[in-house]
Amino acid sequence: MRLLRNILNTIFVIGAAAGMATYYWGNKETGTYIIIVAMAFKFIEVVVRLLKLEDKN
């Protein structure tokens, strides 16, 4: 499950960076939506971590 968490975190970081770039240099509303979607991936990662759905290696 650590791989899943890493993938979710990577999607979050890329999405947040893209959302911030869109927010500052493009359409603010679209940038906000991109950031919200990226945050959803972070919330999923946090749930996985809190429920301890990862391997005990």
PDB file of N, CA, C and O in Angstrom:
ATOM      1  N   MET A   1       0.806  -1.195   0.000  1.00  0.00           N
ATOM      2  CA  MET A   1       0.000   0.000   0.000  1.00  0.00           C
ATOM      3  C   MET A   1       0.853   1.265   0.000  1.00  0.00           C
ATOM      4  O   MET A   1       0.370   2.351  -0.319  1.00  0.00           O
ATOM      5  N   ARG A   2       2.108   1.114   0.356  1.00  0.00           N
ATOM      6  CA  ARG A   2       2.982   2.279   0.333  1.00  0.00           C
ATOM      7  C   ARG A   2       3.093   2.833  -1.082  1.00  0.00           C
ATOM      8  O   ARG A   2       3.153   4.048  -1.273  1.00  0.00           O
ATOM      9  N   LEU A   3       3.119   1.947  -2.070  1.00  0.00           N
ATOM     10  CA  LEU A   3       3.163   2.382  -3.463  1.00  0.00           C
ATOM     11  C   LEU A   3       1.904   3.181  -3.808  1.00  0.00           C
ATOM     12  O   LEU A   3       1.986   4.203  -4.490  1.00  0.00           O
ATOM     13  N   LEU A   4       0.753   2.724  -3.344  1.00  0.00           N
ATOM     14  CA  LEU A   4      -0.497   3.445  -3.579  1.00  0.00           C
ATOM     15  C   LEU A   4      -0.436   4.834  -2.966  1.00  0.00           C
ATOM     16  O   LEU A   4      -0.840   5.809  -3.600  1.00  0.00           O
ATOM     17  N   ARG A   5       0.064   4.935  -1.744  1.00  0.00           N
ATOM     18  CA  ARG A   5       0.185   6.243  -1.088  1.00  0.00           C
ATOM     19  C   ARG A   5       1.132   7.150  -1.855  1.00  0.00           C
ATOM     20  O   ARG A   5       0.857   8.340  -2.011  1.00  0.00           O
ATOM     21  N   ASN A   6       2.246   6.603  -2.336  1.00  0.00           N
ATOM     22  CA  ASN A   6       3.192   7.414  -3.107  1.00  0.00           C
ATOM     23  C   ASN A   6       2.563   7.914  -4.399  1.00  0.00           C
ATOM     24  O   ASN A   6       2.768   9.064  -4.787  1.00  0.00           O
ATOM     25  N   ILE A   7       1.798   7.055  -5.065  1.00  0.00           N
ATOM     26  CA  ILE A   7       1.130   7.463  -6.302  1.00  0.00           C
ATOM     27  C   ILE A   7       0.107   8.557  -6.016  1.00  0.00           C
ATOM     28  O   ILE A   7       0.034   9.547  -6.744  1.00  0.00           O
ATOM     29  N   LEU A   8      -0.685   8.380  -4.956  1.00  0.00           N
ATOM     30  CA  LEU A   8      -1.683   9.393  -4.604  1.00  0.00           C
ATOM     31  C   LEU A   8      -1.021  10.717  -4.247  1.00  0.00           C
ATOM     32  O   LEU A   8      -1.517  11.776  -4.632  1.00  0.00           O
ATOM     33  N   ASN A   9       0.088  10.675  -3.520  1.00  0.00           N
ATOM     34  CA  ASN A   9       0.808  11.902  -3.172  1.00  0.00           C
ATOM     35  C   ASN A   9       1.389  12.575  -4.409  1.00  0.00           C
ATOM     36  O   ASN A   9       1.375  13.802  -4.508  1.00  0.00           O
ATOM     37  N   THR A  10       1.896  11.792  -5.348  1.00  0.00           N
ATOM     38  CA  THR A  10       2.434  12.358  -6.585  1.00  0.00           C
ATOM     39  C   THR A  10       1.340  13.049  -7.392  1.00  0.00           C
ATOM     40  O   THR A  10       1.540  14.148  -7.910  1.00  0.00           O
ATOM     41  N   ILE A  11       0.181  12.396  -7.496  1.00  0.00           N
ATOM     42  CA  ILE A  11      -0.941  13.013  -8.200  1.00  0.00           C
ATOM     43  C   ILE A  11      -1.342  14.314  -7.509  1.00  0.00           C
ATOM     44  O   ILE A  11      -1.632  15.307  -8.176  1.00  0.00           O
ATOM     45  N   PHE A  12      -1.359  14.313  -6.178  1.00  0.00           N
ATOM     46  CA  PHE A  12      -1.702  15.526  -5.429  1.00  0.00           C
ATOM     47  C   PHE A  12      -0.730  16.655  -5.703  1.00  0.00           C
ATOM     48  O   PHE A  12      -1.152  17.780  -5.973  1.00  0.00           O
ATOM     49  N   VAL A  13       0.560  16.379  -5.638  1.00  0.00           N
ATOM     50  CA  VAL A  13       1.564  17.427  -5.830  1.00  0.00           C
ATOM     51  C   VAL A  13       1.491  18.001  -7.246  1.00  0.00           C
ATOM     52  O   VAL A  13       1.531  19.217  -7.430  1.00  0.00           O
ATOM     53  N   ILE A  14       1.386  17.131  -8.234  1.00  0.00           N
ATOM     54  CA  ILE A  14       1.303  17.604  -9.621  1.00  0.00           C
ATOM     55  C   ILE A  14       0.012  18.389  -9.832  1.00  0.00           C
ATOM     56  O   ILE A  14       0.021  19.442 -10.470  1.00  0.00           O
ATOM     57  N   GLY A  15      -1.093  17.883  -9.299  1.00  0.00           N
ATOM     58  CA  GLY A  15      -2.366  18.584  -9.437  1.00  0.00           C
ATOM     59  C   GLY A  15      -2.375  19.924  -8.737  1.00  0.00           C
ATOM     60  O   GLY A  15      -2.908  20.898  -9.268  1.00  0.00           O
ATOM     61  N   ALA A  16      -1.786  19.987  -7.540  1.00  0.00           N
ATOM     62  CA  ALA A  16      -1.745  21.251  -6.812  1.00  0.00           C
ATOM     63  C   ALA A  16      -0.881  22.276  -7.546  1.00  0.00           C
ATOM     64  O   ALA A  16      -1.242  23.450  -7.621  1.00  0.00           O
ATOM     65  N   ALA A  17       0.250  21.842  -8.084  1.00  0.00           N
ATOM     66  CA  ALA A  17       1.114  22.751  -8.834  1.00  0.00           C
ATOM     67  C   ALA A  17       0.419  23.241 -10.104  1.00  0.00           C
ATOM     68  O   ALA A  17       0.486  24.424 -10.439  1.00  0.00           O
ATOM     69  N   ALA A  18      -0.243  22.330 -10.804  1.00  0.00           N
ATOM     70  CA  ALA A  18      -0.972  22.725 -12.018  1.00  0.00           C
ATOM     71  C   ALA A  18      -2.119  23.666 -11.670  1.00  0.00           C
ATOM     72  O   ALA A  18      -2.367  24.636 -12.386  1.00  0.00           O
ATOM     73  N   GLY A  19      -2.805  23.386 -10.591  1.00  0.00           N
ATOM     74  CA  GLY A  19      -3.898  24.250 -10.160  1.00  0.00           C
ATOM     75  C   GLY A  19      -3.428  25.638  -9.772  1.00  0.00           C
ATOM     76  O   GLY A  19      -4.079  26.630 -10.100  1.00  0.00           O
ATOM     77  N   MET A  20      -2.303  25.718  -9.077  1.00  0.00           N
ATOM     78  CA  MET A  20      -1.770  27.031  -8.703  1.00  0.00           C
ATOM     79  C   MET A  20      -1.330  27.813  -9.927  1.00  0.00           C
ATOM     80  O   MET A  20      -1.569  29.017 -10.021  1.00  0.00           O
ATOM     81  N   ALA A  21      -0.683  27.125 -10.872  1.00  0.00           N
ATOM     82  CA  ALA A  21      -0.257  27.807 -12.095  1.00  0.00           C
ATOM     83  C   ALA A  21      -1.468  28.317 -12.868  1.00  0.00           C
ATOM     84  O   ALA A  21      -1.470  29.445 -13.362  1.00  0.00           O
ATOM     85  N   THR A  22      -2.498  27.477 -12.968  1.00  0.00           N
ATOM     86  CA  THR A  22      -3.711  27.905 -13.664  1.00  0.00           C
ATOM     87  C   THR A  22      -4.383  29.053 -12.928  1.00  0.00           C
ATOM     88  O   THR A  22      -4.893  29.981 -13.555  1.00  0.00           O
ATOM     89  N   TYR A  23      -4.385  28.997 -11.621  1.00  0.00           N
ATOM     90  CA  TYR A  23      -5.014  30.050 -10.817  1.00  0.00           C
ATOM     91  C   TYR A  23      -4.318  31.394 -11.018  1.00  0.00           C
ATOM     92  O   TYR A  23      -4.977  32.419 -11.195  1.00  0.00           O
ATOM     93  N   TYR A  24      -2.987  31.387 -10.990  1.00  0.00           N
ATOM     94  CA  TYR A  24      -2.245  32.645 -11.072  1.00  0.00           C
ATOM     95  C   TYR A  24      -2.092  33.172 -12.496  1.00  0.00           C
ATOM     96  O   TYR A  24      -2.107  34.385 -12.706  1.00  0.00           O
ATOM     97  N   TRP A  25      -1.947  32.286 -13.470  1.00  0.00           N
ATOM     98  CA  TRP A  25      -1.674  32.743 -14.831  1.00  0.00           C
ATOM     99  C   TRP A  25      -2.820  32.505 -15.800  1.00  0.00           C
ATOM    100  O   TRP A  25      -2.715  32.832 -16.982  1.00  0.00           O
ATOM    101  N   GLY A  26      -3.898  31.945 -15.313  1.00  0.00           N
ATOM    102  CA  GLY A  26      -5.027  31.647 -16.188  1.00  0.00           C
ATOM    103  C   GLY A  26      -6.331  31.995 -15.509  1.00  0.00           C
ATOM    104  O   GLY A  26      -6.462  33.046 -14.881  1.00  0.00           O
ATOM    105  N   ASN A  27      -7.285  31.110 -15.640  1.00  0.00           N
ATOM    106  CA  ASN A  27      -8.608  31.311 -15.085  1.00  0.00           C
ATOM    107  C   ASN A  27      -8.625  30.909 -13.612  1.00  0.00           C
ATOM    108  O   ASN A  27      -8.287  29.773 -13.280  1.00  0.00           O
ATOM    109  N   LYS A  28      -9.013  31.825 -12.727  1.00  0.00           N
ATOM    110  CA  LYS A  28      -9.007  31.553 -11.288  1.00  0.00           C
ATOM    111  C   LYS A  28     -10.007  30.466 -10.910  1.00  0.00           C
ATOM    112  O   LYS A  28      -9.723  29.641 -10.042  1.00  0.00           O
ATOM    113  N   GLU A  29     -11.158  30.457 -11.544  1.00  0.00           N
ATOM    114  CA  GLU A  29     -12.174  29.458 -11.216  1.00  0.00           C
ATOM    115  C   GLU A  29     -11.700  28.054 -11.600  1.00  0.00           C
ATOM    116  O   GLU A  29     -11.857  27.114 -10.821  1.00  0.00           O
ATOM    117  N   THR A  30     -11.131  27.909 -12.780  1.00  0.00           N
ATOM    118  CA  THR A  30     -10.618  26.607 -13.216  1.00  0.00           C
ATOM    119  C   THR A  30      -9.484  26.147 -12.305  1.00  0.00           C
ATOM    120  O   THR A  30      -9.415  24.973 -11.942  1.00  0.00           O
ATOM    121  N   GLY A  31      -8.595  27.069 -11.936  1.00  0.00           N
ATOM    122  CA  GLY A  31      -7.503  26.733 -11.023  1.00  0.00           C
ATOM    123  C   GLY A  31      -8.011  26.240  -9.682  1.00  0.00           C
ATOM    124  O   GLY A  31      -7.446  25.313  -9.100  1.00  0.00           O
ATOM    125  N   THR A  32      -9.068  26.850  -9.195  1.00  0.00           N
ATOM    126  CA  THR A  32      -9.661  26.423  -7.932  1.00  0.00           C
ATOM    127  C   THR A  32     -10.201  25.003  -8.036  1.00  0.00           C
ATOM    128  O   THR A  32      -9.999  24.193  -7.130  1.00  0.00           O
ATOM    129  N   TYR A  33     -10.886  24.696  -9.135  1.00  0.00           N
ATOM    130  CA  TYR A  33     -11.423  23.348  -9.320  1.00  0.00           C
ATOM    131  C   TYR A  33     -10.311  22.313  -9.409  1.00  0.00           C
ATOM    132  O   TYR A  33     -10.443  21.215  -8.867  1.00  0.00           O
ATOM    133  N   ILE A  34      -9.226  22.647 -10.081  1.00  0.00           N
ATOM    134  CA  ILE A  34      -8.096  21.712 -10.195  1.00  0.00           C
ATOM    135  C   ILE A  34      -7.506  21.434  -8.816  1.00  0.00           C
ATOM    136  O   ILE A  34      -7.184  20.290  -8.495  1.00  0.00           O
ATOM    137  N   ILE A  35      -7.366  22.470  -8.009  1.00  0.00           N
ATOM    138  CA  ILE A  35      -6.817  22.302  -6.658  1.00  0.00           C
ATOM    139  C   ILE A  35      -7.753  21.454  -5.796  1.00  0.00           C
ATOM    140  O   ILE A  35      -7.291  20.619  -5.019  1.00  0.00           O
ATOM    141  N   ILE A  36      -9.057  21.662  -5.929  1.00  0.00           N
ATOM    142  CA  ILE A  36     -10.019  20.863  -5.158  1.00  0.00           C
ATOM    143  C   ILE A  36      -9.929  19.387  -5.527  1.00  0.00           C
ATOM    144  O   ILE A  36      -9.976  18.523  -4.652  1.00  0.00           O
ATOM    145  N   VAL A  37      -9.800  19.096  -6.817  1.00  0.00           N
ATOM    146  CA  VAL A  37      -9.658  17.698  -7.253  1.00  0.00           C
ATOM    147  C   VAL A  37      -8.353  17.109  -6.715  1.00  0.00           C
ATOM    148  O   VAL A  37      -8.322  15.956  -6.285  1.00  0.00           O
ATOM    149  N   ALA A  38      -7.276  17.900  -6.738  1.00  0.00           N
ATOM    150  CA  ALA A  38      -6.001  17.419  -6.198  1.00  0.00           C
ATOM    151  C   ALA A  38      -6.130  17.139  -4.699  1.00  0.00           C
ATOM    152  O   ALA A  38      -5.564  16.169  -4.195  1.00  0.00           O
ATOM    153  N   MET A  39      -6.866  17.982  -3.996  1.00  0.00           N
ATOM    154  CA  MET A  39      -7.064  17.768  -2.561  1.00  0.00           C
ATOM    155  C   MET A  39      -7.837  16.483  -2.290  1.00  0.00           C
ATOM    156  O   MET A  39      -7.621  15.835  -1.266  1.00  0.00           O
ATOM    157  N   ALA A  40      -8.728  16.111  -3.190  1.00  0.00           N
ATOM    158  CA  ALA A  40      -9.465  14.854  -3.018  1.00  0.00           C
ATOM    159  C   ALA A  40      -8.499  13.670  -2.997  1.00  0.00           C
ATOM    160  O   ALA A  40      -8.676  12.736  -2.215  1.00  0.00           O
ATOM    161  N   PHE A  41      -7.474  13.709  -3.859  1.00  0.00           N
ATOM    162  CA  PHE A  41      -6.474  12.639  -3.852  1.00  0.00           C
ATOM    163  C   PHE A  41      -5.705  12.627  -2.533  1.00  0.00           C
ATOM    164  O   PHE A  41      -5.369  11.558  -2.024  1.00  0.00           O
ATOM    165  N   LYS A  42      -5.425  13.794  -1.979  1.00  0.00           N
ATOM    166  CA  LYS A  42      -4.728  13.858  -0.692  1.00  0.00           C
ATOM    167  C   LYS A  42      -5.608  13.305   0.417  1.00  0.00           C
ATOM    168  O   LYS A  42      -5.116  12.599   1.297  1.00  0.00           O
ATOM    169  N   PHE A  43      -6.892  13.611   0.390  1.00  0.00           N
ATOM    170  CA  PHE A  43      -7.802  13.079   1.402  1.00  0.00           C
ATOM    171  C   PHE A  43      -7.861  11.558   1.340  1.00  0.00           C
ATOM    172  O   PHE A  43      -7.886  10.896   2.378  1.00  0.00           O
ATOM    173  N   ILE A  44      -7.883  11.002   0.137  1.00  0.00           N
ATOM    174  CA  ILE A  44      -7.888   9.547  -0.020  1.00  0.00           C
ATOM    175  C   ILE A  44      -6.618   8.959   0.582  1.00  0.00           C
ATOM    176  O   ILE A  44      -6.667   7.934   1.263  1.00  0.00           O
ATOM    177  N   GLU A  45      -5.478   9.607   0.332  1.00  0.00           N
ATOM    178  CA  GLU A  45      -4.204   9.126   0.878  1.00  0.00           C
ATOM    179  C   GLU A  45      -4.225   9.170   2.407  1.00  0.00           C
ATOM    180  O   GLU A  45      -3.727   8.254   3.061  1.00  0.00           O
ATOM    181  N   VAL A  46      -4.789  10.213   2.965  1.00  0.00           N
ATOM    182  CA  VAL A  46      -4.862  10.340   4.423  1.00  0.00           C
ATOM    183  C   VAL A  46      -5.753   9.252   5.008  1.00  0.00           C
ATOM    184  O   VAL A  46      -5.430   8.679   6.049  1.00  0.00           O
ATOM    185  N   VAL A  47      -6.866   8.966   4.353  1.00  0.00           N
ATOM    186  CA  VAL A  47      -7.760   7.903   4.825  1.00  0.00           C
ATOM    187  C   VAL A  47      -7.030   6.559   4.810  1.00  0.00           C
ATOM    188  O   VAL A  47      -7.141   5.776   5.753  1.00  0.00           O
ATOM    189  N   VAL A  48      -6.284   6.298   3.735  1.00  0.00           N
ATOM    190  CA  VAL A  48      -5.524   5.049   3.657  1.00  0.00           C
ATOM    191  C   VAL A  48      -4.516   4.977   4.799  1.00  0.00           C
ATOM    192  O   VAL A  48      -4.332   3.923   5.408  1.00  0.00           O
ATOM    193  N   ARG A  49      -3.866   6.102   5.085  1.00  0.00           N
ATOM    194  CA  ARG A  49      -2.874   6.115   6.159  1.00  0.00           C
ATOM    195  C   ARG A  49      -3.532   5.959   7.529  1.00  0.00           C
ATOM    196  O   ARG A  49      -3.036   5.211   8.371  1.00  0.00           O
ATOM    197  N   LEU A  50      -4.638   6.654   7.756  1.00  0.00           N
ATOM    198  CA  LEU A  50      -5.291   6.586   9.061  1.00  0.00           C
ATOM    199  C   LEU A  50      -5.922   5.234   9.332  1.00  0.00           C
ATOM    200  O   LEU A  50      -5.936   4.779  10.476  1.00  0.00           O
ATOM    201  N   LEU A  51      -6.445   4.583   8.301  1.00  0.00           N
ATOM    202  CA  LEU A  51      -7.036   3.275   8.481  1.00  0.00           C
ATOM    203  C   LEU A  51      -5.988   2.165   8.487  1.00  0.00           C
ATOM    204  O   LEU A  51      -6.300   0.984   8.644  1.00  0.00           O
ATOM    205  N   LYS A  52      -4.746   2.582   8.310  1.00  0.00           N
ATOM    206  CA  LYS A  52      -3.610   1.663   8.327  1.00  0.00           C
ATOM    207  C   LYS A  52      -3.825   0.513   7.348  1.00  0.00           C
ATOM    208  O   LYS A  52      -3.689  -0.659   7.700  1.00  0.00           O
ATOM    209  N   LEU A  53      -4.160   0.869   6.128  1.00  0.00           N
ATOM    210  CA  LEU A  53      -4.367  -0.121   5.080  1.00  0.00           C
ATOM    211  C   LEU A  53      -3.077  -0.463   4.364  1.00  0.00           C
ATOM    212  O   LEU A  53      -3.100  -0.974   3.245  1.00  0.00           O
ATOM    213  N   GLU A  54      -1.954  -0.185   5.003  1.00  0.00           N
ATOM    214  CA  GLU A  54      -0.683  -0.458   4.370  1.00  0.00           C
ATOM    215  C   GLU A  54      -0.022  -1.682   4.984  1.00  0.00           C
ATOM    216  O   GLU A  54      -0.413  -2.143   6.056  1.00  0.00           O
ATOM    217  N   ASP A  55       0.978  -2.198   4.295  1.00  0.00           N
ATOM    218  CA  ASP A  55       1.707  -3.369   4.779  1.00  0.00           C
ATOM    219  C   ASP A  55       2.481  -3.035   6.047  1.00  0.00           C
ATOM    220  O   ASP A  55       2.883  -1.890   6.256  1.00  0.00           O
ATOM    221  N   LYS A  56       2.682  -4.023   6.877  1.00  0.00           N
ATOM    222  CA  LYS A  56       3.421  -3.840   8.132  1.00  0.00           C
ATOM    223  C   LYS A  56       4.869  -4.294   7.969  1.00  0.00           C
ATOM    224  O   LYS A  56       5.357  -5.090   8.771  1.00  0.00           O
ATOM    225  N   ASN A  57       5.558  -3.802   6.946  1.00  0.00           N
ATOM    226  CA  ASN A  57       6.961  -4.200   6.702  1.00  0.00           C
ATOM    227  C   ASN A  57       7.899  -3.408   7.546  1.00  0.00           C
ATOM    228  O   ASN A  57       9.111  -3.606   7.474  1.00  0.00           O
TER     229      ASN A  57
END
